[in-house]
Amino acid sequence: SGLMRDVIIIGGGVVGLWCAYHLRQQGLGVTIIDKGDMKNGCSHGNAGMIVPSHFVPFASPGVIAQGIKWMFRKDSPFYIKPRLDCALAQWLWHFYRSSTRKHVDASMALLCDMHLESKEMYKAVQQHPEFSFGFEQKGILMLYKSRSAEKDEIRAAEAAHQLGLEALHLSESQLKNIEPGINFSVMGAVHYPGDAHLIPELFMKQMIQFLKASDVEMVTDSEVIHVEDLGKNGCVTSLKNGSKVSARYGVVTSGIWSSQLMKKSHYRLPMQDGKGYSMNFSIPSQMPKIPAILHEVRVAMTPMGDNLRVSGTLEISGMRDSISKTKVRSILDAVPRYYPSLELNNDTPVWSGFRPCTPDGLPYIGRYSSSSSLVVATGHAMMGLSLAPVTGRMVANEISGKPDLLTGPKLNPDRFV
């Protein structure tokens, strides 16, 4: 391990893979180090949505009001397990301070541009003969059942128009036209035709093979326990097995685990784990063609090949691995309230993963100082898949010193210090 590598990427999730892709395109040597086998994690079990429509950061004024109502109800879509924890208290304080109209307005165009650029990159990669991961641009339906939800969705659609996104307000009968043969029990929907979806675990598998063929070195089942930032002299990563690997640059893309890693190197990176669940159902009849989000319950429905993936909840529980039966029950019970003909069997295996949530709903992309050898790329919360391609490009530009239009103080990893 005396060899000095160009770039080490710590974490082989979707963000890490896209960073490797762009760094290789710029001719740099890349080593990915992952603590697992790169076959699980948030990049695999997510809802597979590419969402320019999700331009409102998670920290927005409505979330606080709604969140406080939801927060302590076990079956709610957004649940914070009450506990005495200094880091959680600080996170909630920053979250509260970030949830302003001003923050939302300043973030919308940036998020929207990032999603749109990522979508183009998925589209481009899907053209390669090595790739076929079910990428389709059929948009996404925001389904709602109540007047107040309709108001929310129409407000969001107006904001979308301001950003130049198409958003179509559909009545129940207009819904039937674009999803013939599906029974709905809703008041209406907003369709965002510019959104897309794909099968995440297929994409991951193909991207890993593509990168290996492009000479990206992959070190699996190796946990990085410490990373030392030597500035202009590069960085040294220490692995659990006692070996050390040095490089000119380190890129930290370990999702929620990035916080602990950076803390050991004396950097603050406030994040909380937004636990989510997903299940796959094989549904021969009544298979929707267009992905949907059920507004009131925040459940996502994504057709993936012959399966329908149903995913939901954001549970901040301090990295607890246990599967909450109450949560799973509430996701499964919600679906027939919108799709009355969908029969979901209850004994489907449940996947869960921890999404890295920053206090202001924007990711951390960049370095702590211009002399640092470490670049951080994490905190994408529910939008990791959707923002990974553009994040990879921003990281590659940061390392090769190319200017980047999107990089800026709003994404700085030290903005809460």
N, C-alpha and C positions, 0 to 999 in steps of 0.2 A: 504493500500500500504506500510505498514511498513516492509513487507517481503523482504528479500534480495534474489533476484533471481540469478541463475548462469549466464545466458547470455540473454541480450536483443538485438534483431535484429531490427534495425530501417529501415523499408522498406520491403514490402512483394512482391517485384518483383522476377524474376527468380533467381537472385543472392542471395537474402535473403533466398529464399526457399531452395536452395542448401546448404547454410551455415547451416540452421536449420537441414537439413538432415544429414550432416556430424557430427555436434555437438551432435545430438541425438545418432548417432552411437558410439560416444565416451562417451556416458552415461551422458552428461550434460543436465540440464533442460533448456528449451528454451522458450522465449516469443517473438513473432513477433508483433511489433506495426506498423500499417500502417495507413496513413492518409485517405485512401479511403476504398473501399470494396474489393480490390484485384481482381477486375474483369476487369480492364482496364490497361492502362499504356503500356510502350514499350514491356513488356514481353508477351503481348497478340497479338498485331497487326503487329509483325515483319515478316520477310520473312521466318522464320523457318529453316534457314540453319545452318548446323554444318560444319564449313569450315576450315579444315587443309590447304586448298589451299590459305587461306588469311593470309599468314605469313609475308607479307610486311606491316609494320606499316603505318598508315594513313599519318604520317609525313615522307614523303620520297621525294627525290629530285624532282621527276617528278610532284608531287602534287602541288608544289609551282608554277612551270612554267604554268602548266595547270590551276591551281587554279586562278592565276592572270588573265588569259584570261577569265575564267568562272565567276570570282567572282562577277562582277557587271552586269552580264546578267541575267535578271529575270527568264528566262526559262532554265537556265543551271542546271546541276546536282549538282553543288556545288556553293552555293550562300551565300555571306555574306552581310547582309543588312548594308550599310554604316551608321555608327553612331558614335558620340563622346562618347566614353566609355572607361574609363581607364582600366578596367578589360579586355576588348576585345583587346585593344592595347597591353597590357602585354602578353596576350595569343598568339596573332599573332607574337610577338617578340620571345617568347619561341618556337613557332611552326617553325618559320623561322630558329632559331638556331638549332633545332632538326632535320631539314630536310637534313641530310647529309648521304652520302654513309656509313660512319662509324656507325652511329646510326642504319641504316637499317641492315647492316651486323651483328651488335651485337644483334639485336632483333629477327631476323628471326627464328633461331633454338628454342628460348624460346617460341615464339608464336606458332610455329608449334607443339612443344611438348605439350603445353597446350591444343590446339585444339584436338590433337589425344587422349589425356587422357580423355578429356571431352566426346569425341565420344564413347569411351569404356564404360564410366559410363552411358550414355543414353542407350546404347545397353544392359547393365546389368540390369538397372531398367526396361526396356521394357519387360524383362523376367518375372517380378513379375506378378502374376495373376491380381493384382489391376490396372495394367497399360496397356493401349493400346492407344498410341497417334500418330499412323501413322508413326513411325520411319522407314525409309527406306534408305538403302545405295545404291543409284543409281548414286551417283556422282553429278557433277555440270558441266554445259557447259558454257564456256566463248565464246560467239558468237561475231564475229567481221565482219565489212563490208569494212574496208579500209586497205591499205598496212601498214600505220603507226601503226594501232591498232594490226595488225598481228605481227609486229615487237615487240611491247610491250608484247603481249601474249606469243610469242616464248621465249623472254627473261625471262619472269616469269616462263615458263615451265622448262627452263634450271636451274633456281634457285631451283625449286621444286625438280628436279632430284638430285641436290647436297644435298638436305635435306632428300633424300630417299623416296620422294613422287612420285607416278605414275602420269604422265601427258601425255596424248595422243593428238597429233596434227592431227586433222581430216579435210579432204577436205569436200566440200559440199556433194559429193556423199557418203563418209563414214559416214557423219552425218545421211543421210537417212537410213543407215543400223541399227543404234542404236535407231533412232526415226522414225520407218516406219509409213507412213501415215501422216506425218507432212510436210507441205510446209515451206521451209526456203528460205529467200532471204538474204544470207550472203556469205562472201568470204570463211569462214571456222570457225573452233572452236578449242578450247583446252578443252579436257574432263579430269576432275579430278575424277577418279572413287572412290577415297577414301572419298570424301565428302558425307554428308548425309543430310536428311531433316526430319522434323516432323511437327505436327500441334500444334503450341505453346499454343493456348488457351486450348486445350485438355490436354496437359501436365500440364499446370498450375492448372487446375481444379483437376486433379487426384493427383498431388503432394500435393495440399492443403488438400485434403481428407486424403491422406496417412499420412501426418504430424499430422493432428488432431487426427487420430487413434493412432499415436505414442506418444500422450500426449504433443504435442507442443501447447502452449497456444497462441491464436491469438486474438489480440485486434485491431479491425478495426474501421474505421471512427474516429481515434484519432491521431491528428497531434502532433509530438514531436517538440516543439519550441526551446528547449535548452537542451544541454547535458553537464554535468559537469564531467570533468575527475579528479577523486581523486586518481589517481595512484593505489598504492597497496590497497587502501581502496575502490576500485570499482568506479562506476559511477552513477550519478543520472540524469535521464531524466525527464524533465518537459513537461507535455502535455498542449495543448491549453485549455483544460477544467479545468486547475488549479491543477490537481493531479500530484504527482511525483511517479516515479517507480525507485527503485535502484537495481543494479545488480553488480556482481563481474566484469563482462565485458560487454561492449557495442560494437555492430558491426554496422557500418554505411553503409547501402546498399540502400540509397535513391536515387540512380541515380543522375540526374542533381541537385536535391535539396540538395544533400550532401554538396555542396559548401557553401550554405548559412548557413546551420546548423553548419558546422565546423568553419565558420567565426565568428559566435556568440561565439564560444568557443575559439576564438583567434588562430585558425589554418588556414593556407592558403592551399587551394585545388583548383588550377586554372582549371576551366572547362568551356566550352561553350556548348550551346544546339544545337545539330545537329538534326534539325527537319526533320522527315521523314513521308511520306504518304504511305498508302496502301489501296487497294480495292480488293474485292472478286468478281469474275465473275463465274457464272455457265455456263460452256461451254460443251454442249453435244458432239459435234463432234470436231475433231482436238485438243483433250486434250493432251498436252505434258506429257510424263512420267518422264522426267528428268528435274530437275530445271535448270534454266539458268540465266546468267547475260549478259545483252546486253552492250557490252564493251563501245561503244562511248557515250551512254546516261546513263550508270550506273543504269539501271533499272533491278530489279530482278523479275523472274517469278518462282513461286513455285506451283506445283500441290499439293492440300491438299484435299484429299477425292474427292468429286464431284466438288470441286471449284478450280479455278486457282487464286492464290493471286499474284497481281502485285504491287510491291512496289518500291519506289525510292526517290531520292533527299537527299541532306544534306544541310539544310538551317540554317545558323547561324543568328538568327533574334532577339535575346534578349527575348526569351520565349514568343513570340507572338502566341496567340492561333488561330489566324485567318487562314483559309484554303486559300492558294493561288491558285486561279483559273488557273492562268498562268502555275503554276507548275503541277497541275493535268492534264491540257490540254497537256503539253509537255510529261508527262509520257504516257498518252493514245495514243497520236499521234505516239510515238516512236514504240510501239509494232508491228503494222502492217508492219513497215519497215523491220522487221526481220522475222515476222510470217505473211505473206501476207493473209493467210486465217482466221486469228483470228479476229472475229468481237467483239469489246468490246462496250457495251452500255454505254452511257455517264451519265446516271442518277443513277449510283451506289453510295451508301453512301461512303464517304471518311473518313478513320481513320487517325489520325495523332498522333505522339508521339515525345518526346524530348529525343534524345540519348546523354548521357554524354560524351563529347569529351575532352580528355586531349590534351595538346599541342604536345605531342610526339607520340600519337597513341598507347601508352601502358597503361593498367589500373593502378589504385592505389590499391595495396593490401599490407596491413601490418599496423604497428603502427608508430607513430611519434617518440616514444622513447621506450626503453625496459621496462620502468616503467609505461608506459601509460596503462590505462584500456580500451582504445578505439582502435578497429581495423577497418580500413577503407577498403571497398571493393566496388569500383565503378570506373567509367571512362572507361567502356568497349566499348563505342561508338557503332558501328554497330555490335559488336560481343558479346553482353551480353548473348544471348541464348547459343552461341557456347562456351563461356569461363566460364559460370556459375558453372558447376560441379567441375571443377578443382579449381576454386576460392574458392568454399565452403570447399574443402579439405584443401587448404592452410590456410584458416582462422581457421578451426578447429585445425590444427596442431599448428598454432601460439598461440592459446589460451591454448591448453593442453601441450604446451612446447615440442612437438615432432619435431625433425629436418625435414626440407622439402627441397628437392633438388631444387625446382623451385623458392623458395622465394629468393629475392636478391635485391641489391640496385637499379636495373633497374625499380623495381615496387614500390619503397619507396614512400609513400605519401608526403614526404617533399623534393622531389628531385628538386623542382623549387624554394625553399625558399632561 
